[in-house]
Amino acid sequence: MQTPSGIALSVKQSVPSAQLSQPLLAGAGGGGGGGRDGVRSPSGGGVTASGGGGLDPGGGGCMNHSSAPSAATIIEPAQIIRLSAPRASPTIGSVTISSVFRAATVLVALLGCQPAGAPKVPVAAPSPPKPTTPQWVSVKASTATTVARWDGLRLELALDTMGSPATPLTVTGMRSGEAVARPLDLRFTLDWNRQANGAYLKAAVYLSPHRTAGDPAALADWVRVSYIGVPPGDRWRHEVAERRAGRMRFLDRAGWPGDRSGRAPGAPKVHLRWAGDALELTEDGARVSGVRAVGWPRVYVYLTLTGHSNYPRRTIYLSDVRIGG
């Protein structure tokens, strides 16, 4: 066995079975007077890495150079290790002494060579991913007056469709600059802004693997969560739909069209969670909708406002928009 100082170790005689029960690497009982380079010291210091203590921390341990190495080492006749020219590592049974020495060296390194009783340094747990504020890009499909303004804190969406043609529908909004990996957590506060007449006004979130600067509803694939004004205009309802390969189907219409009562709008804190094929919508912590919707690995997030023709300006606000966490 080649030691750190370049001196080889070999077995002089076989080891009685009684000695096999003795610790080969002295980790207890202190380093004492410490042997040198893997030699068991007659003073009980055990196997050492240098002359100043054994591997046990109580004897100085782990290459403690507080005392100078001895000029010569006394080896008792009963000892099984002698100095010799380099040759194959000795074995005890099927285990080589060199492998034991290497294992002990690695163990000491992993333990950090801390003295006995030293306080352990706590390892900080990894921090959960923090929510991010995405960069937004404007999208539009209209010749009417529209507003899509992000000031860093709040997204303002507005439509003025007086005099505009009945078709196509007027759309304004913003899209995330980059696709977002799923599972997806989207949070925002939706302020309906006390619409005097919110009939057929639709605030929608589109989640699509495709990118466009126009109306995301025209894309071949998406999942959409909407809030739609219910005539005569002082109430709203939610709706969840999907489109795949150009074919659309509704997943949750909140009882529409059989139930046209809707519910009173406000400014709920909306949380949209999409993991696996489970899509869940909550408002102020209360579950509103839960559907199955098989998704794509990454999607663009669209926040849009759609309206019919011949309505004066109507404005909504989305604040505290966060993606992730």
C-alpha positions as CSV (number, residue, x, y, z in Angstrom):
1,M,0.0,0.0,0.0
2,Q,1.4,3.4,-1.0
3,T,0.9,5.9,1.8
4,P,0.8,9.7,1.4
5,S,4.5,9.9,2.3
6,G,5.4,7.3,-0.3
7,I,6.2,4.4,2.1
8,A,4.6,1.1,1.2
9,L,3.0,-1.2,3.8
10,S,2.9,-5.0,3.8
11,V,1.8,-7.9,6.0
12,K,4.6,-9.6,7.9
13,Q,2.6,-12.4,9.4
14,S,-0.9,-13.6,9.5
15,V,-3.4,-12.0,11.8
16,P,-4.9,-14.1,14.6
17,S,-8.6,-14.1,14.6
18,A,-8.7,-12.6,18.0
19,Q,-7.0,-9.5,16.6
20,L,-9.6,-9.1,14.0
21,S,-12.1,-7.9,16.6
22,Q,-9.8,-5.0,17.5
23,P,-10.4,-1.8,15.6
24,L,-8.0,-1.5,12.8
25,L,-8.5,2.2,12.4
26,A,-8.5,3.7,15.9
27,G,-11.4,6.1,16.1
28,A,-11.8,5.9,19.9
29,G,-9.4,6.2,22.6
30,G,-7.7,9.3,21.2
31,G,-4.7,9.8,19.0
32,G,-2.2,9.4,21.8
33,G,1.3,9.7,20.6
34,G,0.2,8.9,17.1
35,G,1.9,6.6,14.7
36,R,3.2,7.6,11.3
37,D,1.7,7.1,7.9
38,G,-0.7,4.2,8.6
39,V,1.4,2.5,11.4
40,R,-0.4,1.6,14.6
41,S,1.4,3.3,17.4
42,P,2.4,1.3,20.5
43,S,1.0,4.1,22.6
44,G,-2.5,3.3,21.4
45,G,-2.9,6.1,19.0
46,G,-4.3,4.0,16.2
47,V,-3.8,4.5,12.5
48,T,-2.7,8.0,11.7
49,A,-2.4,10.2,8.6
50,S,0.7,12.0,10.0
51,G,2.7,12.0,13.2
52,G,0.6,14.0,15.5
53,G,-2.6,12.1,16.2
54,G,-4.9,9.4,14.9
55,L,-7.9,9.8,12.7
56,D,-10.0,10.2,15.9
57,P,-10.6,13.9,16.6
58,G,-9.6,13.4,20.2
59,G,-6.0,13.0,19.2
60,G,-5.6,16.0,17.0
61,G,-6.9,14.0,14.0
62,C,-7.0,14.8,10.3
63,M,-3.5,15.9,9.5
64,N,-2.9,17.7,12.7
65,H,0.6,19.1,12.4
66,S,0.7,20.6,15.9
67,S,3.6,18.3,16.8
68,A,6.6,17.4,14.6
69,P,6.7,13.8,13.2
70,S,9.1,11.5,15.1
71,A,12.4,10.7,13.5
72,A,11.9,6.9,14.1
73,T,9.0,4.6,14.8
74,I,9.3,1.7,17.3
75,I,7.4,-1.3,16.1
76,E,6.6,-4.1,18.5
77,P,7.4,-7.6,17.4
78,A,3.7,-8.5,17.7
79,Q,2.7,-5.8,15.2
80,I,1.6,-7.1,11.9
81,I,2.8,-4.2,9.7
82,R,6.4,-3.5,8.7
83,L,8.1,-1.1,6.4
84,S,9.2,-2.7,3.1
85,A,9.5,-2.0,-0.6
86,P,6.3,-1.2,-2.5
87,R,4.3,-4.3,-3.3
88,A,0.7,-5.5,-3.5
89,S,-1.6,-4.2,-0.7
90,P,-1.9,-6.7,2.2
91,T,-5.3,-8.3,2.8
92,I,-7.3,-9.3,5.8
93,G,-9.7,-11.9,4.5
94,S,-11.0,-10.4,1.3
95,V,-10.5,-6.8,2.4
96,T,-7.2,-5.0,1.6
97,I,-5.8,-2.7,4.2
98,S,-5.3,0.0,1.6
99,S,-9.1,0.0,0.8
100,V,-9.8,0.3,4.5
101,F,-7.4,3.2,4.8
102,R,-8.9,4.9,1.7
103,A,-12.5,4.4,3.1
104,A,-11.4,5.9,6.4
105,T,-9.8,8.9,4.7
106,V,-13.0,9.6,2.7
107,L,-15.1,9.2,5.9
108,V,-12.9,11.8,7.7
109,A,-13.2,14.2,4.8
110,L,-16.9,13.8,4.7
111,L,-17.2,14.5,8.4
112,G,-15.3,17.7,7.8
113,C,-12.6,16.8,10.4
114,Q,-14.7,18.6,13.1
115,P,-13.5,18.2,16.7
116,A,-15.7,16.1,19.0
117,G,-18.6,18.0,20.3
118,A,-18.3,20.8,17.7
119,P,-21.7,22.2,16.6
120,K,-22.9,21.0,13.3
121,V,-23.3,23.7,10.6
122,P,-26.9,23.7,9.5
123,V,-27.6,23.1,5.8
124,A,-30.2,25.5,4.4
125,A,-33.1,23.9,2.7
126,P,-33.6,24.9,-0.9
127,S,-35.9,27.8,-1.4
128,P,-39.1,27.3,-3.3
129,P,-39.4,29.0,-6.7
130,K,-40.5,32.5,-6.4
131,P,-43.4,33.9,-8.5
132,T,-42.3,36.1,-11.4
133,T,-43.7,39.1,-13.1
134,P,-43.6,38.3,-16.8
135,Q,-42.7,40.7,-19.6
136,W,-45.8,41.5,-21.7
137,V,-46.3,42.0,-25.4
138,S,-49.4,43.7,-26.8
139,V,-51.9,41.8,-28.9
140,K,-54.8,43.3,-30.8
141,A,-57.5,42.4,-33.4
142,S,-59.6,45.5,-33.9
143,T,-60.0,48.8,-35.7
144,A,-61.8,50.3,-32.8
145,T,-60.2,52.3,-30.0
146,T,-58.4,49.9,-27.6
147,V,-56.1,50.3,-24.6
148,A,-53.7,47.7,-23.3
149,R,-51.3,49.3,-20.9
150,W,-49.0,47.7,-18.3
151,D,-47.4,50.0,-15.8
152,G,-45.5,47.4,-13.9
153,L,-48.2,47.1,-11.2
154,R,-51.4,46.9,-13.1
155,L,-52.7,45.9,-16.5
156,E,-55.4,48.2,-17.9
157,L,-57.6,46.9,-20.7
158,A,-60.2,49.1,-22.4
159,L,-62.5,49.0,-25.4
160,D,-64.5,51.7,-27.1
161,T,-66.5,50.1,-29.9
162,M,-69.0,52.9,-30.8
163,G,-69.5,52.8,-34.5
164,S,-67.4,49.7,-35.1
165,P,-68.7,46.8,-37.3
166,A,-70.5,44.0,-35.6
167,T,-67.9,41.5,-36.7
168,P,-65.2,40.6,-36.0
169,L,-65.3,41.0,-32.2
170,T,-62.9,43.6,-30.8
171,V,-60.0,42.2,-28.9
172,T,-57.2,43.8,-27.0
173,G,-54.7,42.4,-24.5
174,M,-51.2,41.3,-23.8
175,R,-49.2,38.1,-24.1
176,S,-46.3,36.8,-22.0
177,G,-43.0,37.4,-23.9
178,E,-41.9,33.8,-23.3
179,A,-43.7,30.5,-23.1
180,V,-44.2,29.3,-19.5
181,A,-43.5,25.7,-18.4
182,R,-46.2,23.7,-16.8
183,P,-47.3,23.0,-14.1
184,L,-48.7,26.5,-14.2
185,D,-49.7,28.8,-11.4
186,L,-51.3,32.1,-12.5
187,R,-52.5,34.7,-10.0
188,F,-54.1,38.1,-10.4
189,T,-56.7,40.4,-9.0
190,L,-59.5,41.0,-11.5
191,D,-61.3,44.4,-11.1
192,W,-64.5,44.4,-13.2
193,N,-64.6,48.2,-12.5
194,R,-68.3,48.4,-11.6
195,Q,-69.5,48.2,-15.2
196,A,-72.8,50.1,-15.8
197,N,-73.4,47.7,-18.7
198,G,-71.0,44.8,-18.9
199,A,-73.1,42.7,-21.2
200,Y,-71.0,40.4,-23.5
201,L,-67.8,41.9,-22.2
202,K,-65.3,39.1,-21.8
203,A,-62.1,39.1,-19.8
204,A,-60.2,36.0,-20.7
205,V,-57.0,34.1,-20.1
206,Y,-55.8,32.0,-23.0
207,L,-53.1,29.3,-22.5
208,S,-51.7,28.2,-25.8
209,P,-48.5,26.6,-27.2
210,H,-48.7,29.1,-30.1
211,R,-47.7,32.7,-30.3
212,T,-49.6,35.5,-32.1
213,A,-49.9,39.3,-32.1
214,G,-53.6,39.0,-33.0
215,D,-56.6,37.4,-31.5
216,P,-55.6,34.2,-29.6
217,A,-59.0,32.8,-30.1
218,A,-58.0,32.2,-33.8
219,L,-55.2,29.8,-32.8
220,A,-55.7,26.1,-33.3
221,D,-54.9,25.1,-29.7
222,W,-55.7,26.7,-26.4
223,V,-57.4,26.5,-23.1
224,R,-59.4,29.5,-22.1
225,V,-60.8,30.7,-18.8
226,S,-63.2,33.7,-19.1
227,Y,-65.4,36.0,-17.1
228,I,-68.4,37.2,-19.2
229,G,-70.9,39.9,-18.6
230,V,-74.5,38.6,-18.4
231,P,-77.3,40.7,-19.8
232,P,-78.6,43.2,-18.9
233,G,-75.0,43.8,-17.8
234,D,-74.7,44.1,-14.0
235,R,-73.6,40.5,-13.4
236,W,-71.1,38.0,-14.8
237,R,-70.3,34.3,-15.0
238,H,-67.2,32.2,-15.5
239,E,-66.6,29.9,-18.4
240,V,-63.8,27.3,-19.3
241,A,-63.3,26.0,-22.8
242,E,-60.6,24.4,-24.9
243,R,-59.7,24.2,-28.6
244,R,-57.6,21.4,-30.1
245,A,-56.6,21.1,-33.7
246,G,-59.2,23.8,-34.5
247,R,-62.1,22.1,-32.7
248,M,-63.6,23.9,-29.6
249,R,-65.6,22.5,-26.8
250,F,-66.9,23.9,-23.5
251,L,-65.7,22.4,-20.2
252,D,-67.6,24.5,-17.7
253,R,-70.2,27.2,-18.6
254,A,-71.6,27.8,-15.0
255,G,-75.0,26.5,-16.1
256,W,-75.3,28.7,-19.2
257,P,-77.5,29.0,-21.2
258,G,-80.1,27.3,-19.0
259,D,-79.1,29.4,-16.0
260,R,-78.8,33.1,-17.0
261,S,-78.7,34.6,-13.5
262,G,-75.0,34.9,-13.2
263,R,-73.5,36.3,-10.1
264,A,-72.4,39.7,-8.7
265,P,-69.0,40.7,-10.0
266,G,-66.3,42.3,-7.8
267,A,-62.5,42.2,-7.6
268,P,-61.6,38.6,-6.7
269,K,-58.1,37.3,-6.3
270,V,-58.0,34.7,-9.0
271,H,-55.8,31.7,-8.9
272,L,-55.5,29.4,-12.0
273,R,-53.6,26.2,-11.3
274,W,-52.9,23.8,-14.2
275,A,-50.9,20.6,-13.3
276,G,-51.1,17.4,-15.3
277,D,-54.6,17.3,-16.8
278,A,-56.2,19.0,-13.8
279,L,-57.2,22.7,-14.3
280,E,-58.6,24.4,-11.2
281,L,-60.0,28.0,-10.8
282,T,-60.3,29.6,-7.4
283,E,-61.5,33.0,-6.3
284,D,-60.4,34.4,-2.9
285,G,-59.4,30.9,-1.9
286,A,-62.8,29.3,-2.8
287,R,-62.9,26.7,-5.6
288,V,-65.1,27.9,-8.5
289,S,-64.3,25.3,-11.2
290,G,-62.3,22.2,-11.7
291,V,-62.0,20.4,-15.1
292,R,-59.8,17.9,-16.9
293,A,-57.7,19.5,-19.7
294,V,-54.7,17.8,-21.2
295,G,-52.0,20.4,-21.7
296,W,-48.8,21.1,-23.5
297,P,-45.3,21.3,-21.9
298,R,-45.0,25.1,-22.4
299,V,-47.7,27.7,-23.1
300,Y,-47.9,31.4,-23.7
301,V,-50.2,33.3,-21.4
302,Y,-52.7,35.8,-22.9
303,L,-54.7,38.3,-20.9
304,T,-57.4,39.7,-23.1
305,L,-60.6,41.8,-23.2
306,T,-63.2,41.2,-25.9
307,G,-66.4,43.2,-26.6
308,H,-69.3,43.6,-29.1
309,S,-69.8,46.6,-31.3
310,N,-71.5,49.9,-30.3
311,Y,-70.6,50.1,-26.6
312,P,-68.9,53.2,-25.1
313,R,-65.6,52.8,-23.4
314,R,-65.4,50.0,-20.9
315,T,-62.3,49.4,-18.8
316,I,-61.2,46.6,-16.5
317,Y,-58.0,46.1,-14.5
318,L,-55.8,43.2,-13.6
319,S,-53.3,43.8,-10.8
320,D,-50.7,41.7,-8.9
321,V,-50.2,39.5,-11.9
322,R,-47.9,36.6,-11.0
323,I,-46.8,33.4,-12.7
324,G,-45.4,30.6,-10.6
325,G,-45.7,30.0,-6.9
